[in-house]
């Protein structure tokens, strides 16, 4: 398997970084964090419509470019470097992937073009108060009522759930447990009975919301695919989302390493750069090892999305667990290398530290994913 990017992918990454230097700089990030939406709508319009990031891996038949998942990873890695505040991750890695993995051909043709055009945002409402990221954690109920379903339940930790145009809600049939009876319903964000509340969280660069569904009535065709049989598609969706999040984590870890090396070369103590001290050298070397090993795990998992030569679930869990720990380590070490100023508002290290800690637990923490790998290996 060739891990080298093509010339087109290298150019895609270069263009993305050039754009994000302007659109997701320190001032822009802080302004977005303080806004009601949590992102700048103009920047999202540029990303989704003008640059076409939203349609990168959506097949051409549904209005997309039909590129591979590695191409999407290139963009996500760049967005992680710049701590991008945007519904890009939720709409593409969660919304579009859920429709691609769970929807029928007719549903894909009907719902994906708006996402590909960047005119509709979407997200997946999966986890609930328990914070469990598998089928056992789903308690929201979908009650059949003639040609409709009535949804009741409460979703937690929904990325951009306070503002998304389309909510893809996971619910189960009454009297079912585990992987049985699960469905995904396409629900408008402003539908009757839907109550959404943005949560106050540690990482304000990525907004999470609580979504309550009280007697929300949807038509039967709102169910993506066959009602009650959504788990295989959901499992793949969560795997793809884990790889996407790992890409952001690798980008963030690389930025922490780069900023630390630059600072260590400029900051002087005892009339010499602090980077000349052995303790700082060792810390930077350990960060580099963490970044490079995480990148290898990520790229392998991304490659087998398009070329299924290995087990996707096991490798997605490997990437998510390893990249989570690598990013958190690099973010913490970056603060240490920067010393006292690493905690200040003027520097970006605290933004990466908060993003690293939040993304470490979202979609399942490293322990959760290591347990998945152990079960896969029958250990």
C-alpha positions in Angstrom: 0.0 0.0 0.0 1.4 3.4 -1.1 1.1 6.0 1.7 2.5 8.9 -0.5 0.0 11.6 -1.5 -0.5 12.2 -5.2 0.4 15.6 -6.6 -3.3 16.5 -6.6 -3.6 15.6 -2.9 -0.5 17.6 -2.0 -1.9 20.6 -3.9 -5.3 20.1 -2.2 -3.6 20.2 1.2 -1.5 23.3 0.3 -4.6 25.2 -0.9 -6.5 24.3 2.2 -3.7 25.5 4.5 -3.3 28.7 2.6 -7.0 29.4 2.9 -7.1 28.5 6.6 -4.2 30.7 7.5 -6.6 33.6 6.6 -10.0 32.2 7.5 -9.0 30.3 10.7 -6.3 32.5 12.3 -6.2 33.3 16.0 -8.6 36.3 15.7 -11.1 34.4 13.6 -11.1 31.4 16.0 -11.8 33.6 19.0 -14.5 35.5 17.2 -16.2 32.3 16.2 -16.0 30.9 19.7 -17.9 33.9 21.1 -20.6 33.9 18.4 -24.0 32.3 18.8 -23.5 29.7 16.1 -19.9 28.9 17.0 -18.7 29.5 13.5 -18.6 32.2 10.8 -21.3 31.6 8.2 -19.3 33.4 5.6 -16.3 31.1 6.1 -18.7 28.1 5.9 -20.1 29.4 2.6 -16.6 29.6 1.3 -15.7 26.1 2.5 -18.9 24.4 1.4 -19.8 26.3 -1.8 -16.8 28.1 -3.2 -14.1 25.6 -2.3 -16.3 22.6 -2.6 -15.0 20.8 0.5 -18.4 19.4 1.4 -18.6 17.4 -1.8 -15.1 15.9 -2.0 -16.0 12.3 -1.2 -19.6 12.3 -2.2 -20.1 10.2 -5.4 -20.6 12.1 -8.6 -24.1 10.5 -9.0 -25.2 12.5 -6.0 -23.6 15.9 -6.9 -20.2 15.3 -5.4 -16.6 15.1 -6.8 -16.4 11.4 -6.2 -12.9 11.5 -4.7 -11.5 9.1 -2.1 -11.6 9.2 1.7 -7.9 10.0 1.7 -8.7 13.2 -0.1 -11.1 14.1 2.7 -8.5 13.2 5.3 -6.1 15.7 3.7 -8.7 18.5 4.3 -9.5 17.3 7.8 -5.8 17.2 8.8 -5.5 20.8 7.7 -8.6 21.9 9.5 -7.3 20.2 12.7 -4.0 22.1 12.4 -6.0 25.4 12.5 -8.6 24.4 15.0 -11.3 25.2 12.5 -14.6 26.3 13.9 -17.1 25.1 11.3 -19.9 22.6 10.6 -17.6 21.0 8.1 -16.9 17.9 10.3 -20.5 17.4 11.4 -21.9 17.8 7.9 -19.4 15.7 6.0 -18.0 13.2 8.4 -21.3 12.6 10.2 -24.2 13.8 8.1 -23.1 12.8 4.6 -21.5 9.5 5.8 -24.7 8.5 7.6 -26.7 9.0 4.4 -24.1 7.2 2.3 -23.9 4.2 4.7 -27.6 3.9 5.7 -29.7 5.4 3.0 -31.4 3.8 -0.1 -30.4 4.9 -3.6 -33.4 7.1 -3.7 -32.7 8.7 -0.4 -29.1 9.4 -1.3 -30.1 11.0 -4.6 -32.7 13.2 -2.7 -30.6 14.3 0.3 -26.9 14.4 -0.7 -27.0 17.1 -3.4 -27.9 19.8 -0.9 -25.0 18.8 1.3 -22.6 18.5 -1.7 -23.6 22.1 -2.7 -22.8 23.4 0.8 -26.4 24.7 1.2 -27.4 22.4 4.0 -25.7 21.4 7.2 -26.3 18.1 8.9 -25.2 16.0 11.9 -25.7 12.7 13.5 -27.6 12.5 16.8 -26.3 9.2 18.2 -25.1 9.3 21.8 -27.3 9.9 24.8 -26.8 10.8 28.5 -24.8 7.6 29.2 -22.1 8.7 26.7 -21.9 5.1 25.3 -20.9 5.0 21.7 -22.3 1.6 20.7 -25.8 0.1 20.1 -26.4 -0.5 23.8 -26.4 3.2 24.5 -29.5 4.0 22.3 -32.7 4.5 24.4 -34.6 6.9 22.1 -37.8 5.2 21.0 -39.4 5.2 17.5 -43.0 4.2 17.8 -44.8 3.1 14.6 -48.1 4.9 14.1 -49.7 4.0 10.7 -47.5 5.5 8.0 -45.5 7.5 10.4 -43.1 7.2 13.4 -43.2 9.1 16.6 -39.8 9.8 18.2 -39.3 10.3 21.9 -35.9 10.7 23.7 -33.0 12.9 24.4 -29.7 13.0 22.6 -26.5 14.4 24.1 -23.1 15.6 22.7 -24.5 16.2 19.2 -21.9 18.1 17.2 -23.4 21.4 15.9 -26.8 20.0 16.9 -27.9 23.5 17.9 -27.6 24.8 14.4 -27.7 21.9 11.9 -30.4 22.1 9.3 -30.8 18.3 9.2 -30.7 15.9 12.2 -30.0 12.2 11.6 -31.5 10.7 14.7 -30.8 7.2 15.8 -33.7 5.5 17.6 -34.9 2.0 18.3 -38.2 0.1 18.0 -40.1 -0.6 21.3 -39.0 -3.7 23.2 -35.7 -4.1 21.3 -32.2 -4.2 22.7 -28.6 -4.0 21.4 -28.1 -3.9 17.7 -31.7 -5.0 16.9 -34.4 -2.6 15.9 -32.2 0.4 15.3 -33.2 3.0 12.7 -31.9 6.4 11.5 -34.5 9.1 10.9 -34.0 12.3 8.9 -35.5 15.1 11.0 -35.6 18.8 10.2 -33.8 20.9 12.8 -36.9 23.0 13.3 -39.5 20.2 13.3 -42.3 20.3 15.8 -41.3 18.7 19.1 -37.6 19.2 18.6 -35.9 21.2 21.3 -32.2 22.0 21.0 -29.8 23.6 23.5 -26.1 24.4 23.0 -24.0 23.0 25.9 -21.3 24.8 27.8 -18.3 22.7 27.3 -14.5 22.9 27.8 -13.8 23.1 24.0 -15.8 26.0 22.6 -14.2 25.6 19.2 -16.6 22.7 18.5 -20.1 23.2 19.7 -22.0 20.3 21.2 -25.7 20.3 21.8 -28.5 18.5 23.7 -31.4 17.5 21.4 -34.7 16.5 23.0 -37.4 14.9 20.9 -40.9 15.0 22.3 -43.6 13.4 20.1 -41.7 14.2 16.9 -43.7 12.7 14.1 -42.0 11.8 10.8 -43.1 10.1 7.7 -42.1 6.5 7.1 -39.7 7.5 4.3 -37.7 9.6 6.8 -36.2 6.3 7.9 -32.9 5.8 6.1 -33.0 2.3 4.6 -35.1 -0.5 6.1 -36.5 0.5 9.5 -35.0 -1.5 12.3 -31.9 -2.7 10.4 -29.6 0.3 10.5 -26.8 -1.0 12.7 -24.4 -2.3 10.0 -24.6 1.1 8.3 -24.3 3.0 11.6 -21.2 0.9 12.5 -19.5 1.9 9.3 -20.5 5.5 9.8 -19.0 5.6 13.3 -15.8 4.0 11.9 -15.5 6.6 9.2 -16.2 9.4 11.7 -13.5 8.0 14.0 -11.0 8.1 11.1 -12.1 11.7 10.2 -11.6 12.8 13.9 -8.2 11.0 13.9 -7.2 13.1 10.9 -8.0 16.3 12.8 -6.1 15.0 15.8 -3.0 14.4 13.7 -3.2 17.9 12.2 -3.5 19.4 15.7 -0.6 17.3 17.0 1.6 18.4 14.1 0.8 22.1 14.8 1.7 21.6 18.5 5.0 20.1 17.5 5.8 22.8 14.9 4.9 25.7 17.3 7.0 24.1 20.1 10.1 23.7 17.9 9.7 27.3 16.7 9.3 28.7 20.2 12.2 26.6 21.5 14.5 28.1 18.9 13.4 31.7 19.7 13.0 31.7 23.5 16.3 32.2 25.3 17.3 31.4 28.8 20.8 31.8 30.3 21.8 33.5 27.0 21.0 30.5 24.8 17.8 29.1 23.1 15.9 26.7 25.3 15.9 24.3 22.4 19.5 23.6 23.1 18.7 22.1 26.5 18.5 18.3 26.5 15.2 18.2 28.4 13.5 20.3 25.7 15.2 18.3 22.9 13.9 15.0 24.4 10.4 16.4 24.7 10.3 17.6 21.1 11.7 14.2 19.9 9.0 12.3 21.8 6.4 14.6 20.3 7.7 13.9 16.8 7.6 10.1 17.4 4.0 10.5 18.6 3.0 12.5 15.5 4.6 10.2 13.0 3.2 7.0 14.5 -0.2 8.5 14.7 0.0 9.6 11.1 0.9 6.1 10.0 -2.1 4.6 11.8 -4.4 7.3 10.3 -3.2 7.0 6.7 -3.5 3.2 6.8 -7.1 3.4 8.1 -8.0 6.0 5.5 -6.5 3.9 2.7 -8.6 0.8 3.5 -11.8 2.8 3.3 -11.3 3.0 -0.4 -9.3 -0.3 -0.7 -10.9 -2.8 1.7 -7.8 -5.0 2.2 -8.1 -5.2 5.9 -10.7 -4.9 8.7 -12.1 -1.3 8.8 -13.5 -1.3 12.3 -10.3 -2.6 13.9 -8.1 -0.1 12.1 -10.5 2.8 12.7 -10.3 2.0 16.4 -6.6 1.7 16.3 -6.3 5.1 14.6 -8.7 6.8 17.0 -7.1 5.4 20.1 -3.5 6.2 19.0 -4.2 9.6 17.5 -6.2 10.7 20.6 -3.4 10.0 22.9 -0.8 11.5 20.6 -2.7 14.7 20.2 -3.3 15.1 24.0 0.4 14.4 24.7 1.6 16.9 22.1 -0.8 19.5 23.3 0.3 19.1 26.9 4.0 19.1 26.1 3.5 22.2 23.9 2.2 24.0 26.9 5.1 22.9 29.0 7.6 24.0 26.4 6.0 27.4 26.1 6.1 27.8 29.9 3.8 30.3 31.5 2.7 31.9 28.2 1.4 28.6 27.1 -1.7 29.1 29.3 -2.4 32.6 28.2 -5.2 33.7 25.9 -2.8 35.2 23.3 -1.2 31.8 22.5 -3.1 29.0 20.8 -1.7 26.1 22.9 -4.7 26.2 25.3 -7.1 25.9 22.3 -5.3 22.7 21.1 -5.2 21.4 24.7 -9.0 21.8 25.1 -9.7 20.4 21.6 -7.4 17.4 22.3 -9.1 16.6 25.6 -12.6 16.9 24.2 -11.9 14.9 21.0 -10.1 12.2 23.0 -13.4 11.1 24.6 -15.8 11.9 21.8 -16.7 8.9 19.7 -15.2 6.7 22.4 -12.1 7.2 24.4 -8.9 5.1 23.8 -9.9 2.5 26.4 -13.2 1.9 24.5 -11.4 1.5 21.2 -8.7 -0.8 22.6 -11.4 -3.0 24.0 -13.0 -3.1 20.5 -9.7 -4.2 19.0 -9.3 -6.9 21.7 -12.8 -8.3 21.0 -12.0 -8.3 17.3 -8.8 -10.3 18.0 -10.7 -12.5 20.4 -8.3 -11.8 23.2 
